[in-house]
Amino acid sequence: MKLNDLLFASQRALLVGVTAIAFGFSSGVANAETLQEALASAYATNPNIASALISVKASAEDIAIRRSGKLPTIAGSVEYAHTWSVTGGAFTNSDSATLGLSYRQTLFDNLKTDAQIEQARAFSVVATQALRNAEQNVLLSAASAYFNVMRDTKLVQLRAENVAFFRAQSQAAKDRLNIGEGTRIDVSQAEARLASSVASYKNAITSLQVSQAGYQRWIGHAPQNLGMSYNFGNSIPNSLDAALNLADVQHPAILTAFAQIRAAQSASDAAAAAFGPTLDLIGSICAINCFGGGVQGMSGSVRLTLSIPIYAGGAMGATVRQANLNQIKSELDALATRNQVRESVISAWTGVQNANAQIQSAQSAASSSQLVLNGVIEEQKVGQRTILDVLNARSDLTSSQEILISAQSSKLIASFSLLSSVGRLSASDLNLPVQIRTGQGYVQSVEDIWAELRSVPGN
């Protein structure tokens, strides 16, 4: 089989392949999926968000655990005993049962429990901000996956058109050779360019399949009829300074750092409080057979116990020093986090500006390249240009169009990155049609929990 026959057969197979791959993007408006719908699907189904929500609820339970330190502990006890003895050949036995109730409550512990409750609340804030951060990461990855599929689909379609164009030029070169108006060099140049376009087309197919896999991972299903557009409204900051100020007050990483400082301060307070006295109230009641020997009656006691630590082998002092060091570390970590967030804001901002510049340049280049190609084709028809000129002009146009497609995708992804870097990439900020999950209803319910067994609602 000749080279041109191989190329023709390869092109037909590839065109069938792209038709099958791209069918989901052109199957009709009824199956269309907007970016908002795709992001809503990612928010509702992604396990990273669900896992972070569970962490919020688990951290809330630590608040209830710490609050229990200020509440009484009540326990009931039942004891049954059977005794026997043999004395001087005589066997005796007896049964006894005792029913009791005990009560214990810490009345004062130098505010140690209060500090631990505050620490638990701070860690609950940490978990809440971790949920926001997970939400941002998922939505950013989902948006990137969406635009990657759109970009690669357009590139596949563009390179399919390229294959068809070079195939037509190859056939035209052969026709001219057959009637004595062309040369074998023209045919070889056209076939070489056709072979190169087929290779580029195959590469685009592979990239699209990879992007589709990423879409399936983050969105939860295969892509269908996507559109490369999104209305950001007023959510994008209008200046770099505004973006930096927004990030300082609402980015989840910065708010997490502040909560870590709060938790470290509470831990330091709890460690210092351990040096103070602890006052406990202890009570007990015995209701049945409290005195033994079959004597019936009740007994009870109430006592106050005051304990003051004197020496613990250096453990309390080490705990205080460690807590103080951790507090200093949390403040330094907060500074590092703020610098990192500001760097990401600047990077995202410049990414948007760079994408805008690339789009303008690529649009101008694509428009000019199209005019050049049209002119070169007309000049080639009257013998003023060679087929190589036509092939080069088409390659220049394709290159400009590919740059434009990539720049348009990059701008949208960079815009979502900017929203993420300032803390505005959330289901509520994007008005997604989903039930917002923050875990705060659960946290508030847990704050009111005092019973051991009780259902806790809340999202």
BAMIKOL-759360 format. One record per residue (C-alpha): chain; x, y, z. Coordinates in pm, whole numbers. Each point is the difference from the previous one (the first is absolute). Last residue first. Layout:
% residues N
  mol    east   north      up
    A       X       Y       Z
...
% end
This chain:
% residues 459
  mol    east   north      up
    A   -2536    2008    5835
    A    -204     -41     316
    A    -160    -266     214
    A     141    -149     321
    A    -181    -304     138
    A      24     -43     376
    A     156    -257     227
    A     235     138     269
    A    -214     302      82
    A     176     336      29
    A      -4     124    -360
    A     -50     372     -58
    A     341      64    -158
    A     -56    -315    -204
    A    -299     159    -171
    A     204     306     -96
    A     273    -218    -149
    A    -250    -209    -198
    A    -166     307    -147
    A     347     134     -77
    A      91    -307    -209
    A      53     222    -305
    A    -199    -177    -271
    A    -184     220    -249
    A    -288    -180    -168
    A      63      32    -371
    A    -101     219    -294
    A     336     181     -15
    A      -9     371      72
    A     374      37     -74
    A      67     171     335
    A    -222    -256     178
    A     172    -300    -158
    A     340     144      80
    A     285     168    -183
    A      21     340     167
    A     300     -55     227
    A     238     249    -166
    A     222    -272    -151
    A    -301    -205    -108
    A    -154     286    -195
    A     339      62    -162
    A      28    -368     -92
    A    -346      23    -156
    A     121     291    -211
    A     318    -189     -89
    A    -210    -293    -123
    A    -211     234    -214
    A     305     179    -136
    A     183    -325     -72
    A    -293    -132    -204
    A      -5     312    -216
    A     378     -13     -34
    A      -6    -366    -109
    A    -258      70    -271
    A     188     310    -119
    A     333    -184     -11
    A    -163    -277    -203
    A    -145     255    -242
    A     338     167     -47
    A     170    -335     -68
    A    -273    -100    -244
    A      39     326    -192
    A     378     -40     -20
    A     -40    -359    -119
    A    -244     112    -270
    A     243     267    -121
    A     283    -254      -9
    A    -204    -245    -206
    A    -109     273    -242
    A     356     124     -45
    A     115    -360     -54
    A    -263     -34    -272
    A     178     273    -189
    A    -112     358     -51
    A     -39     224    -306
    A    -145    -276    -217
    A    -349     139     -45
    A    -158    -246     248
    A     292      49     239
    A     -84     370      22
    A    -356     -81     108
    A     124    -252     258
    A     260     249     127
    A    -267     268      45
    A    -235    -224     197
    A     289    -122     214
    A     119     356      69
    A    -351     114      96
    A     -33    -296     238
    A     344      72     145
    A     -98     361      70
    A    -314    -103     188
    A     188    -271     190
    A     283     240      92
    A    -240     268     123
    A    -197    -250     203
    A     322    -154     132
    A     134     337     118
    A    -323      96     171
    A     -33    -343     159
    A     363       0     112
    A     -41     339     168
    A    -312    -114     183
    A     177    -321     105
    A     288     203     142
    A    -238     217     201
    A    -181    -306     138
    A     328    -170      90
    A     127     323     157
    A    -296      -9     237
    A      42    -370      73
    A     369      44      85
    A     -69     307     212
    A    -272    -182     191
    A     220    -310      42
    A     280     214     142
    A    -243     166     239
    A    -111    -344     119
    A     359    -110      61
    A      85     318     189
    A    -308     -42     219
    A      88    -363      67
    A     354      93     103
    A    -132     266     239
    A    -249    -249     145
    A     277    -257      45
    A     194     256     203
    A    -301      57     225
    A     -56    -375      38
    A     367     -47      91
    A     -22     256     279
    A    -303    -181     140
    A     176    -335     -34
    A     291     138     201
    A    -235     117     274
    A    -172    -339       9
    A     336    -179      28
    A     108     227     284
    A    -325     -62     185
    A      19    -377     -50
    A     363      -7     113
    A     -99     178     321
    A    -283    -245      62
    A     221    -304     -63
    A     283     109     230
    A     -31    -303     229
    A    -354      86      98
    A      54     210     314
    A    -241     206     209
    A    -338     -35    -164
    A    -290     130     216
    A    -298    -225      68
    A    -327     102     163
    A    -259    -269      63
    A    -353      81     113
    A    -212    -268     157
    A    -352    -134      -6
    A     -98    -333     152
    A    -292    -237       0
    A    -158    -281     191
    A    -325    -191     -23
    A    -152    -269     217
    A     -43    -374      49
    A     211    -215     232
    A      32    -344    -157
    A     355     -39     128
    A     124     271    -228
    A     -22     375      56
    A    -108     124    -341
    A    -245    -278     -60
    A    -186     209    -257
    A      14     375     -79
    A     362     119       7
    A      53     358    -109
    A     321     170    -110
    A     132     354     -43
    A     319     163    -123
    A      46     370     -69
    A     343      79    -142
    A     222     307      43
    A     319      20    -205
    A     284     235      90
    A     234     177    -245
    A     316    -117    -177
    A    -209    -168    -275
    A    -130     346     -95
    A     330      76    -176
    A     -45    -298    -233
    A    -361      96     -73
    A      99     358     -82
    A     274    -120    -237
    A    -246    -235    -170
    A    -242     291     -38
    A     270     211    -164
    A      85    -287    -234
    A    -365     -38    -100
    A     -31     372     -75
    A     319      -7    -205
    A    -134    -300    -192
    A    -324     190     -61
    A     199     289    -148
    A     187    -245    -227
    A    -328    -153    -114
    A    -133     346     -84
    A     311      53    -214
    A     -46    -334    -178
    A    -373      62     -41
    A      53     329    -189
    A    -243     256     139
    A     174     300     157
    A     348       6    -153
    A    -123    -140    -333
    A    -240     289     -44
    A     274     255      63
    A     228    -170    -253
    A    -273      -1    -266
    A     -80     366      61
    A     369      85     -37
    A      18    -197    -325
    A    -291     192    -147
    A    -358     -54    -117
    A     -59    -310     210
    A    -191    -274    -193
    A    -339     -73     161
    A    -179     286    -175
    A    -161    -215    -268
    A     212    -308     -72
    A    -207     -96    -303
    A     138    -324    -142
    A      88    -118    -350
    A     154    -302    -173
    A    -313    -212     -46
    A     -32    -371      64
    A    -209    -248    -200
    A      34    -300     233
    A     290     -95     227
    A       7    -345     167
    A    -102     -27     365
    A     120      83     351
    A     112     359     -52
    A     350     -41     144
    A     101    -347    -115
    A    -207     -12    -319
    A     143     336    -105
    A     352    -124      61
    A     -71    -304    -219
    A    -142     228    -268
    A     318     206      13
    A     210    -313     -59
    A    -221     -97    -294
    A      33     349    -143
    A     379     -11      26
    A       8    -332    -186
    A    -223     134    -279
    A     220     310     -28
    A     307    -222     -40
    A    -174    -193    -276
    A     -78     328    -178
    A     359     114      28
    A     112    -327    -160
    A    -258      40    -280
    A     117     359     -56
    A     360    -118     -38
    A    -101    -264    -255
    A    -194     262    -196
    A     300     236       5
    A     220    -278    -137
    A    -262     -86    -262
    A     -19     362    -114
    A     379      33     -21
    A      29    -329    -186
    A    -264     101    -254
    A     164     338     -60
    A     338    -171     -38
    A    -153    -240    -252
    A     -69     298    -221
    A    -309     174    -128
    A    -160     110    -328
    A      43    -327    -191
    A    -361    -118       9
    A      77    -277     251
    A     221     229     207
    A    -283     251      33
    A    -231    -275     121
    A     261    -121     247
    A      44     351     142
    A    -379      37      28
    A     -19    -329     194
    A     266     116     242
    A    -170     338      39
    A    -331    -171      75
    A     172    -225     255
    A     165     306     150
    A    -340     164      50
    A    -169    -312     137
    A     284     -55     249
    A     -25     364     109
    A    -374     -30      47
    A      67    -296     230
    A     264     215     171
    A    -259     268      74
    A    -257    -254     125
    A     254    -165     227
    A     117     339     125
    A    -359     103      72
    A     -54    -320     199
    A     331      54     182
    A    -103     347     112
    A    -350    -103     106
    A     133    -300     192
    A     259     218     171
    A    -270     256      80
    A    -206    -254     194
    A     302    -157     171
    A     116     344     113
    A    -348      76     135
    A      -4    -331     188
    A     350      56     141
    A    -101     348     118
    A    -324    -133     147
    A     182    -279     183
    A     273     229     135
    A    -250     261     116
    A    -216    -258     177
    A     306    -152     166
    A     100     347     122
    A    -348      65     133
    A       4    -336     180
    A     344      81     144
    A    -152     328     118
    A    -262    -193     193
    A     261    -239     141
    A     208     292     128
    A    -314     160     143
    A     -67    -323     191
    A     361      12     118
    A     -73     342     147
    A    -309    -133     173
    A     205    -281     151
    A     258     253     126
    A    -276     208     158
    A    -131    -309     176
    A     353     -79     121
    A      39     351     139
    A    -331     -30     183
    A     113    -337     138
    A     317     155     145
    A    -189     288     159
    A     181     -49     337
    A    -168    -338      39
    A    -318      94     185
    A    -321    -185      72
    A     105    -334    -141
    A    -293    -233      34
    A     -45    -349     139
    A    -316    -192      88
    A     -41    -362     105
    A    -310    -221      34
    A     -26    -330     185
    A    -194    -324      16
    A     144    -278     217
    A     -97    -366       2
    A      82    -265     260
    A     -20    -376      14
    A     101    -221     295
    A     163    -331      75
    A      73    -220     303
    A     141    -347      34
    A      72    -143     346
    A     287    -246      41
    A     173     219     252
    A     -24     295    -241
    A     -73     -39    -369
    A     -63     327    -190
    A    -212     140    -280
    A     -42     334    -179
    A    -219     103    -295
    A      37     358    -118
    A    -208     225    -229
    A     109     352     -86
    A    -195     259    -197
    A     154     332     -91
    A    -131     323    -148
    A     215     271    -147
    A     -29     376     -26
    A     273     224    -140
    A     -78     367      41
    A      65     266    -264
    A     303     228     -29
    A     226    -264    -159
    A    -286     -96    -229
    A      70     322    -189
    A     323    -153    -133
    A    -178    -303    -145
    A    -276     217    -145
    A     259     219    -172
    A     179    -313    -122
    A    -324     -99    -171
    A      31     308    -218
    A     329    -132    -138
    A    -178    -312    -124
    A    -266     211    -172
    A     259     212    -179
    A     200    -311     -95
    A    -314    -153    -151
    A     -35     309    -217
    A     361     -37    -117
    A     -75    -359    -108
    A    -309     107    -194
    A     198     275    -173
    A     276    -243    -101
    A    -258    -261    -105
    A    -127     210    -294
    A    -367     -63     -72
    A    -197     315      82
    A     273     257     -63
    A     110    -166    -326
    A    -359     -19    -124
    A     -55     367      85
    A     321      84    -185
    A    -127    -180    -310
    A    -337     174      22
    A     168     341      29
    A     229     -84    -292
    A    -299     -73    -217
    A     -91    -349    -111
    A    -183     -47    -330
    A    -196    -321     -51
    A    -321     170    -116
    A     205     247    -204
    A     100    -268    -242
    A     254    -277     -52
    A     282     237     -76
    A     241     -47     290
    A     -80    -367      53
    A      72     -68    -365
    A     355     132      37
    A     155    -337      77
    A    -199    -199    -258
    A      52     258    -274
    A     365      26      99
    A      43    -372     -52
    A    -177      -6    -339
    A     226     283    -110
    A     302    -197     120
    A     -96    -309    -198
    A     -54     206    -315
    A     333     178      50
    A     187    -326      40
    A    -152    -138    -320
    A      97     313    -192
    A     350       2     144
    A      52    -361     -92
    A    -130      63    -351
    A     234     299     -36
    A     294    -211     111
    A     -70    -274    -251
    A    -134    -343      96
% end
